[in-house]
Amino acid sequence: MYRDLVVWQKGRRLASSVYRQTRQFPRDEMFGLTSQMRRAAISVISNIAEGYGRRSVDDTIHFLVIARGSLLELEAQTVVATDLEYLDAANGDALVEQALDTVRLLNGLIRHHERKRR
C-alpha cells in the first residue's frame, strides 16, 4: 500500500510542515503563495497515491513524475517565501531540505518502476 512507502510518509510530514509554516504568512498571501505552497505539498502525496491506484506501470510512473514536479515547485516557492522573509532562513532551509530529500527518494522509486517496465 502506498501509505507504507517511506517517500509517501516523508511527503506527508513535508505537507504538515508546509501547512504549519504557512500559517504565519501575511493574510494577503492566503490566496497567493500560501495557497500555492499548500497545493504543491498536498499534490505530492496525492499523486503518489493516485499512481499506486493505477493498473499500469506507465501510469504509476506518470503520477510519480508529477509528484516530483510538485516537490520542485514547492522548493522554488519556499525560496521565494524565504526571500520575502515570510519564512526565516532556518525554516526555509529545513523545508527545502525536506523537499529535496523527498525528491531523492521519489527518483529512486521512479527508477524502480522504470526497471519493471523493461
N, C-alpha and C positions, 0 to 999 in steps of 0.2 A: 504494500500500500504506500502511496506517495507520502503520507504523513510520517512514515518510518525513515524516509530519506534524510540524511544529515543536511543536505542542501535545502530542503524544504523547511526543516527546523531552524536553520540559520536565517533563512528568508523570513520566517515568522518572527524571530527575535528582532531582525532588522526592521520589519514593518512596525512592530511595537515601539522600537526606539524612535523611528521617524515620527510616529503619532505623538509620543511624549515630547520630543524636541520641538515639534512644530506648534505645540500649544502656546509657546512663548512668543511666536511670531506676531507682528502687528496685526490688528484686526483688519486693516485694509488689504492684507495679503491673504485673507481667508479664501478668496476665490482665485488667487494667483498662485504664488509659489507654494503656499501651504497645500492647496488642493493638488497641484502638480506632483509634489513630492509624495503625498499620501497615495495618490493613484498609482504612481510608479512602484511604490513599495508593495502595495496590495497586488498589483499586476504580476509581480514576481511569483508569489506563491499561488496565485490563481492560475497562471499559465503552466506552472509545473503540474498542478492538479489536473488541469484540462488535458495536458499532454499525456498523462498517465491514464486518463479516461478514454483515450482514443485506441482504436484497434490496430493501427499500423505503426510501424517503426518510423516511417517518414512523417506521419502526423505528430508523433511524440517529439521527434527532433524539431519539427517546425515550432511547436509551442515552447520547447526549451530555449530555442534561439530567440523567440520573442521575450521570454523571461530575462535572458541575458541582456537584450537591448534595454529593457526596463531598468535593470541594475545600472547600466551605464548612463541612462538618463538621470537616474537618481544621484549618481556620483556628480554629474555636471551641475545639477540643481543644488546639491549640497555645497559645492564650491561657491556658487553664486550667493547662496544664503550666508555663507561664512564671509564672503567679500562685503556683503551688505551689513554685516555684524548682527544678523538675526540669530546666528549661532556663534559662540565663541570658538576660537581656533581648536581647542582641545575636543569639544563636542563635534565640530565639523570633521576634524581628522578621524575621530572614532567612527563616525557614520561612514565616511569614505572607506576606511579600512574594513569595516563590516561588509560593505557592498563589494569591495574588491575580493575579499575572502570568499564571498558567496559566488562571485563570477568564476573564480578559480575552480571551485567545486562543480559548478554548472558546466564549465568547459570539459571537465573530466567525465561528467555524466553524458554530455553530448557525444564525446569521443566513444564512450562505451556503446551507445546506441548506434553510432555510425559503423562500428565494427560488426554489430549484429546484422546490419543491413547487407553486408558483403557476402 
